[in-house]
């Protein structure tokens, strides 16, 4: 990741130079490289590029690339600590770690309260788009979501549909289990008959 971020930073700076988006003094802006990690296993990779390089002659040390990135590892935060924070990043982490519709509903209620002000409209829309296109699509594969315009509609739709979807999944699982059981029984019967 450190090597990738070094490349991204270089490309970003090249683009700023090409598009002439430099500071008035002609310098490049400072950048905070950041990694938001949401895997189940704790992050173990080095957070600076030096951790990936072999030591060379001391005289070459000043020419070594330097880059350190800020790591935000979601698994490092306890659920209770996240729930106690009135923080959009904590809400995002809670949504990604949620194990069921009740937890999702709790976070959506909190987000609706926090983002109620008119000046938060763009942020509400960004969360809604992320919920529909990333979060729910991954958790509800094959489910067609209705047209939704705000977080309150998302909350209401989930409250209505979760029971329906759960029942549908139970039926699909039952059907799949029956089919597998019939196939296994048929195979065993054929093998015993031979």
Protein Blocks (a to p, Z undefined) as FASTA:
>chain_A
ZZmmmmmmmmmmmmmmmnopacfkopacddddddddfbfbdcfbdfbfklmpccddfklm
mmpccdddddddfklpcfklmmmpccfklmmmmmmmpgbfklmmmmmmmmmmmmmpmklm
mmmmmmmmmmmmmmmmmmmghiacdddfbfklmmmmmmmmmmmmmmmmmmmmmmmmmmmm
mmmmmmmmmmmmZZ
